[in-house]
Amino acid sequence: MDYHPDVCFDENGTWSPNRSGGYAKNCARGRDIADSLIAIIQENGFTPQLGHTMHAIAEAGVFEGVEIGFCSRIAERLYAAPR
């Protein structure tokens, strides 16, 4: 799984996922992280984890490929969810 504290956050709890340097790869990385987070939430039901993650992203002050891919995947999955 890509969503793991050791992968997405540094030792201080700051959002700092690995970045490839390429926009498309970073977007794909963000989508993978989102898929992993969604799976974790579905497994344990701890929905506040999304809010915690978005707060960390906002505090980090970086919104590039990883973050765009992450948010896009969350939106895609919400849109596709049964209503």
C-alpha positions as CSV (number, residue, x, y, z in Angstrom):
1,M,0.0,0.0,0.0
2,D,1.2,3.5,-0.8
3,Y,-0.7,5.3,2.0
4,H,1.5,4.7,5.0
5,P,2.9,7.2,7.5
6,D,6.5,6.2,6.5
7,V,5.7,6.9,2.8
8,C,3.5,10.0,2.9
9,F,4.7,11.8,6.0
10,D,8.1,12.6,7.4
11,E,9.2,12.0,11.0
12,N,7.5,15.2,12.1
13,G,4.2,14.2,10.6
14,T,4.5,16.6,7.7
15,W,3.0,15.6,4.4
16,S,6.1,14.7,2.3
17,P,5.4,11.9,-0.2
18,N,8.1,10.7,-2.6
19,R,8.1,12.7,-5.8
20,S,9.5,11.5,-9.1
21,G,10.2,14.9,-10.6
22,G,7.8,14.2,-13.5
23,Y,4.3,15.6,-13.4
24,A,2.5,12.5,-14.9
25,K,4.4,10.1,-12.6
26,N,3.6,12.3,-9.6
27,C,-0.1,12.4,-10.5
28,A,-0.1,8.6,-10.8
29,R,1.6,8.4,-7.4
30,G,-1.1,10.6,-5.9
31,R,-3.8,8.4,-7.4
32,D,-2.1,5.3,-5.9
33,I,-1.9,7.0,-2.5
34,A,-5.6,7.9,-2.7
35,D,-6.6,4.3,-3.7
36,S,-4.6,3.0,-0.7
37,L,-6.2,5.5,1.7
38,I,-9.7,4.6,0.4
39,A,-9.0,0.9,1.0
40,I,-7.9,1.7,4.5
41,I,-11.0,3.7,5.2
42,Q,-13.2,1.0,3.8
43,E,-11.5,-1.5,6.0
44,N,-11.5,0.3,9.3
45,G,-14.2,2.9,8.8
46,F,-12.1,5.7,10.1
47,T,-13.3,8.4,7.7
48,P,-11.6,11.3,9.5
49,Q,-8.3,10.0,8.0
50,L,-9.2,11.8,4.8
51,G,-9.6,15.1,6.7
52,H,-6.3,14.6,8.5
53,T,-4.6,14.0,5.2
54,M,-6.1,17.0,3.6
55,H,-5.1,19.1,6.6
56,A,-1.5,17.9,6.3
57,I,-1.5,18.6,2.6
58,A,-2.7,22.2,3.2
59,E,-0.2,22.8,5.9
60,A,2.7,21.5,3.7
61,G,1.8,24.3,1.3
62,V,2.6,22.2,-1.8
63,F,-0.1,21.4,-4.4
64,E,1.5,19.8,-7.4
65,G,1.2,16.5,-9.2
66,V,1.0,14.2,-6.2
67,E,-1.7,16.3,-4.6
68,I,-3.6,16.8,-7.8
69,G,-3.6,13.1,-8.5
70,F,-4.7,12.4,-4.9
71,C,-7.6,14.8,-5.0
72,S,-8.6,13.8,-8.5
73,R,-8.8,10.1,-7.5
74,I,-10.9,10.9,-4.4
75,A,-13.3,12.9,-6.6
76,E,-13.4,10.1,-9.2
77,R,-14.2,7.5,-6.6
78,L,-16.9,9.7,-5.0
79,Y,-18.5,10.4,-8.3
80,A,-18.6,6.7,-9.2
81,A,-20.0,5.7,-5.8
82,P,-23.7,4.6,-5.7
83,R,-26.1,7.3,-4.7
